[in-house]
Amino acid sequence: MPGDETIEYTRNEAGQLVTPEFIAFLQQTLSGKLAAAEEDDDLDPDVRALAEELSVIHLPEWQSRVGRKLAEPTVTSIKQATRVAEYLVKRGVRVHPELEQIRWVPTPAGPPGAFDTGAHIRPDEDGNWPSPDPETFYDLDDIDVRQGDEGLWSATHPRGLSFEGPTKTDAYAGLVELLRDRINEARTSERPQSAT
């Protein structure tokens, strides 16, 4: 029939049938970037800038005016970011970096950007954007230690790290060591960048 097109599927490692578009969407989600199909060279720079902001959005903690927490930091996305950006640009919306009051930064040596809640920073009095110390991302106060059903203790950190041990102390100490390694890795990777 006219207009009837055949959809091609491929089998993934788990044996599921998926489309190339679905694979592209997953890659976009993992990388936190626009899918290749949306990276058109003819795209208006204003549309591209706005679409990049909308494709993966890292929202900060949300508080009421009186300071009560309404929501934790989260990550969301707009699946048709380029289409929405084109519409919004036609409505007069633009990205103005000079008006930026808050900026998202990824967790140093952390998980992929699309899943990372990272942190939000604000400029200092001189308008400069600070580089947060990696230790602020891997705060020891955020460690949670619980005993599992099998008797093992598990220490977890919201930045995606965990460690199991036979005792509560072992689990905690193991996770502290992982956090120390992650902080050192982040600091080491920052040094060459700051020298340039």
HELIX and SHEET records of a PDB file:
HELIX    1   1 PRO A   20  SER A   31  1                                  12    
HELIX    2   2 ALA A   36  GLU A   38  5                                   3    
HELIX    3   3 PRO A   45  SER A   55  1                                  11    
HELIX    4   4 ALA A   81  LYS A   90  1                                  10    
HELIX    5   5 PRO A   97  LEU A   99  5                                   3    
HELIX    6   6 PRO A  134  PHE A  137  1                                   4    
HELIX    7   7 LEU A  140  ASP A  142  5                                   3    
HELIX    8   8 LYS A  168  ALA A  195  1                                  28    
SHEET    1   A 2 THR A  10  ARG A  11  0                                        
SHEET    2   A 2 LEU A  17  VAL A  18 -1                                        
SHEET    1   B 2 ILE A  57  LEU A  59  0                                        
SHEET    2   B 2 THR A  74  THR A  76 -1                                        
SHEET    1   C 2 TRP A  62  GLN A  63  0                                        
SHEET    2   C 2 LYS A  69  ALA A  71 -1                                        
SHEET    1   D 2 ARG A 103  VAL A 105  0                                        
SHEET    2   D 2 ALA A 119  ILE A 121 -1                                        
SHEET    1   E 3 ASP A 144  GLN A 147  0                                        
SHEET    2   E 3 TRP A 153  HIS A 157 -1                                        
SHEET    3   E 3 LEU A 161  GLY A 165 -1                                        
END                                                                             
